Amino acid sequence: MQTLQLIAALALLAVVRIAAAGPLYDLDGHPRSLDEYTGKDKWTVVMIWASDCPVCNAEAPNYVLFNEAHKDKDARMVGVSIDGLSHKSDAQAFMDRYLVDYPNLIGEPQEVAAMYTRLTGERWVGTPSFLIYDPRGKLVAAQVGAVPVPLIEKFMREHALPPVAQAATAGK
């Protein structure tokens, strides 16, 4: 009987760990969290997208270029596909089509929508949607719809941390 209780407890612990990781997975199916990508002394721009979203398809090359221009300096892109694990091949085809080389996660549409609402306090509208985290990892902006790269760069400049604050966050 104790063996069955131990097995049940371990199974429950595994479920709790997966639930705590949130509704996101890497493309290998491992649970992930946005917290793994935010902070670390860089801005993080999260694009929530769908492979069949016309605006996402039109704008994807711009965000690939943004990531390339900033990844070794002050910012990184992270994608979140709402295609769901059962349509992972569609998400992968989108990434291959646009040569997306920044990290991408995937989740079920309703779970990503709930995550967006929980993070922003706003109702989920659709894709593309953006979350912008400052270099400390604090969510500082959310936007529904495409955001031109120059506006993202302007926002980052206007909301840059003072040098003292940047030094204090180094290594976190």
DODRENLUM-319172 format. One record per residue (C-alpha): x, y, z; residue number from 0; residue in one letter. Coordinates in Angstrom, 1 decimal. Example, Ala and Ser with C-alpha at 12.3 -4.5 7.8 and 13.67 -1.06 7.14 Angstrom:
<pts>
east	north	up	nr	rest
12.3	-4.5	7.8	0	A
13.7	-1.1	7.1	1	S
</pts>
This chain:
<pts>
east	north	up	nr	rest
0.0	0.0	0.0	0	M
2.8	2.4	0.8	1	Q
4.3	1.8	-2.7	2	T
1.0	2.9	-4.3	3	L
0.8	6.0	-2.1	4	Q
4.4	6.9	-3.0	5	L
3.7	6.5	-6.7	6	I
0.5	8.6	-6.4	7	A
2.5	11.3	-4.5	8	A
5.2	11.4	-7.2	9	L
2.6	11.6	-10.0	10	A
0.9	14.5	-8.2	11	L
4.2	16.2	-7.8	12	L
4.9	15.9	-11.5	13	A
1.5	17.4	-12.3	14	V
2.1	20.3	-9.9	15	V
5.5	21.0	-11.5	16	R
4.1	21.0	-15.0	17	I
1.2	23.3	-13.9	18	A
3.6	25.6	-12.1	19	A
5.6	25.9	-15.3	20	A
2.7	27.5	-17.0	21	G
0.9	26.9	-20.2	22	P
4.0	27.1	-22.4	23	L
6.3	24.5	-23.9	24	Y
9.4	24.5	-26.0	25	D
9.1	22.9	-29.4	26	L
10.5	19.6	-27.9	27	D
7.4	19.5	-25.6	28	G
9.2	20.5	-22.3	29	H
7.4	22.9	-20.0	30	P
8.8	26.4	-20.0	31	R
8.1	29.8	-18.5	32	S
8.6	33.3	-19.8	33	L
10.5	34.0	-16.6	34	D
13.3	31.9	-18.1	35	E
13.8	34.4	-20.8	36	Y
13.1	37.8	-19.2	37	T
15.5	40.0	-17.2	38	G
19.1	39.2	-17.4	39	K
19.9	42.9	-18.1	40	D
18.2	42.9	-21.5	41	K
14.8	44.0	-22.7	42	W
12.7	41.1	-23.8	43	T
10.1	41.6	-26.5	44	V
7.6	38.7	-26.5	45	V
5.6	38.3	-29.7	46	M
2.5	36.1	-29.3	47	I
1.7	34.7	-32.8	48	W
-0.2	32.1	-34.8	49	A
1.1	30.5	-38.0	50	S
-2.1	31.3	-39.8	51	D
-2.2	35.0	-38.7	52	C
-1.8	37.2	-41.8	53	P
-0.3	40.1	-39.8	54	V
2.1	37.7	-38.0	55	C
3.3	36.4	-41.3	56	N
3.7	39.9	-42.8	57	A
5.6	41.2	-39.8	58	E
7.8	38.2	-38.8	59	A
10.8	39.3	-40.9	60	P
10.9	42.7	-39.2	61	N
11.1	41.0	-35.7	62	Y
13.8	38.6	-37.0	63	V
15.8	41.7	-38.0	64	L
15.1	43.4	-34.7	65	F
16.4	40.4	-32.8	66	N
19.5	40.2	-35.0	67	E
20.2	43.9	-34.4	68	A
19.8	43.8	-30.6	69	H
20.5	40.3	-29.4	70	K
24.1	40.9	-28.6	71	D
23.5	44.3	-27.1	72	K
20.3	45.3	-25.3	73	D
17.3	43.2	-26.2	74	A
16.0	39.8	-27.2	75	R
12.9	38.5	-28.9	76	M
10.9	35.5	-27.7	77	V
8.0	34.1	-29.6	78	G
5.0	32.4	-28.3	79	V
2.9	30.4	-30.8	80	S
-0.7	29.8	-30.0	81	I
-0.9	26.9	-32.5	82	D
-0.9	24.3	-29.7	83	G
1.2	21.2	-29.5	84	L
-1.1	19.3	-31.9	85	S
-0.1	21.9	-34.6	86	H
3.5	22.2	-33.7	87	K
4.5	21.4	-37.3	88	S
2.6	24.5	-38.4	89	D
4.5	26.6	-35.9	90	A
7.8	25.0	-37.0	91	Q
7.0	25.7	-40.7	92	A
6.3	29.4	-39.8	93	F
9.7	29.6	-38.1	94	M
11.5	27.9	-41.0	95	D
9.8	30.1	-43.5	96	R
11.0	33.3	-41.8	97	Y
14.3	32.0	-40.5	98	L
13.3	32.7	-37.0	99	V
16.3	32.2	-34.9	100	D
15.1	33.4	-31.5	101	Y
13.6	31.2	-28.9	102	P
10.0	30.2	-29.4	103	N
7.5	28.6	-27.1	104	L
4.1	27.1	-27.9	105	I
0.9	26.8	-26.0	106	G
-2.8	26.1	-26.4	107	E
-4.8	29.2	-27.6	108	P
-7.0	29.3	-24.5	109	Q
-4.1	28.8	-22.1	110	E
-2.0	31.5	-23.7	111	V
-5.0	33.9	-23.7	112	A
-5.5	33.2	-20.0	113	A
-1.8	33.8	-19.4	114	M
-2.0	37.1	-21.3	115	Y
-5.0	38.3	-19.2	116	T
-3.3	37.2	-16.0	117	R
-0.1	39.1	-16.9	118	L
-1.7	42.3	-18.2	119	T
-5.1	42.5	-16.6	120	G
-6.5	43.1	-20.1	121	E
-8.8	40.9	-22.1	122	R
-7.1	38.8	-24.8	123	W
-7.9	40.0	-28.3	124	V
-5.7	38.0	-30.6	125	G
-2.5	37.8	-32.6	126	T
-0.1	39.3	-32.9	127	P
0.2	40.6	-29.3	128	S
3.3	41.9	-27.6	129	F
4.6	41.9	-24.1	130	L
7.7	44.0	-23.3	131	I
9.8	43.3	-20.2	132	Y
12.4	45.7	-19.0	133	D
16.0	44.6	-18.3	134	P
15.0	43.7	-14.7	135	R
12.3	41.3	-16.0	136	G
9.4	43.5	-15.1	137	K
6.5	43.6	-17.6	138	L
6.2	47.3	-18.6	139	V
4.1	47.2	-21.7	140	A
1.5	45.1	-23.6	141	A
0.2	45.8	-27.1	142	Q
-2.3	44.1	-29.3	143	V
-1.5	44.3	-33.0	144	G
1.7	44.7	-34.9	145	A
4.2	47.1	-33.3	146	V
6.7	48.7	-35.7	147	P
10.3	48.0	-34.8	148	V
11.1	51.7	-34.6	149	P
8.4	52.2	-31.9	150	L
9.8	49.3	-29.9	151	I
13.3	50.9	-30.1	152	E
11.9	54.3	-29.1	153	K
10.1	52.8	-26.2	154	F
13.3	51.1	-25.0	155	M
15.2	54.4	-25.2	156	R
12.6	56.4	-23.4	157	E
12.2	53.8	-20.6	158	H
15.9	52.9	-20.2	159	A
17.0	52.3	-16.7	160	L
19.4	54.8	-15.2	161	P
23.1	53.5	-15.1	162	P
23.0	53.0	-11.4	163	V
19.9	50.8	-11.7	164	A
21.4	48.9	-14.5	165	Q
24.6	48.2	-12.4	166	A
22.4	47.1	-9.5	167	A
20.7	44.5	-11.7	168	T
23.9	43.1	-13.2	169	A
24.2	39.4	-12.7	170	G
20.5	38.8	-11.8	171	K
</pts>
